[in-house]
């Protein structure tokens, strides 16, 4: 390459007899070089850079044609979000056959370019006034380091006592090399926090969701702010490469109520009032709550009073002083057994209720029931 157009090259060709080497014949051929445009660009490279940085790429441009040629040089970004590369020299270079020169391409990485992404820069050379590409080279600019990782997002967690809360995060390899990561979880108060899976493998640009199982003990009050939960992804190839996320943890509200068990009382002869005492109510929630006490199930001949008819307790507290007083009707009903239902209802969450059955049985049958009795009259 690089021979000027119009130059003539002569080649001498001889044919020699294999039987008698003194017998031979010569012929001379001449070749004239035609005018041809040509160019060669040195190969492109792969470069790692960071958001907002400037990258300078270099090439050697050689005239591989047979004529002195003026070249139009261009550089183009494959990502339209990147600014146009700047190529130098800015004037049209002119090269004689076989000569060469150095050109540079300056690329600015956008400050918003996400780590782990890349962009292709293509450099081309054409003869001035011609659309044919004589030479081209490609560069790959990778945004980020060879090894890098990110874990996201930070979360505001509401966890319930005596339960396990599942918290999810996404781990992404923003480096340009496949890597394996160890996942750890640490809660500042020493509570149980388990990452699953605790090891993942990711190729460049790949991501995976991981979960942290956070278990709170029973008895924590609602709205208690706990220490942060730190979740970390650590490169197994290079432990200095790691990323962490901090989750804020607050104890959520739990509501619940339970009354002590069902009761059965006998009604002896000669009394007009029966009392169920020492009934226990427990606030199963983790915050202050008021519970309304109501009764149902007895007909209007019985009078029923609940003392007290409302109770306010802190989470986990109990009250053992509930009484249900039943005023018996003056005339014994026909049925011997009578049941009433005592219900405790949370004001914080009315769907949270507890019920017990209080049963009474007359231990005798009165001679008169206070109800009409029809005796058949039989005559013979």
Buried (B, 14 or more C-beta within 10 A) or exposed (E): EBEBBEEEEEEEEEEEEEEEEEEEEEEEEEEEBEEBBBBBBBEBEEBBBBBEBEBEBEBEBBBBBBBBBBBBBBBEBEEEEBEEBBBEEEEEBEBEBBEBBEBBBEBBBBEEBEBBBBBEBBBBBBBEEEEEEBBBBBBBBBBBBBBBBBBEEBBEBBBBBEEEBEBEBEBBBBBBBEBEBBBBBBBEEEBEBEBEEEEBEBEBBBBBEBBBBBBBEEEBBBEEEBBBBBBBBBBEEBEEBBBEBEBBBEBBBBBBBBBBEEBEBEBEEEEEEBEBEEBBBBBBBBBBBEBBBBBEBBEEBBEBEBEEEEBEBEBBBEBEEBEBBBEBBEEBBEEEEBBBBBBBBBEBBEEBBBEBEBBBEBEEEEEEEEEEEEEEEEEE
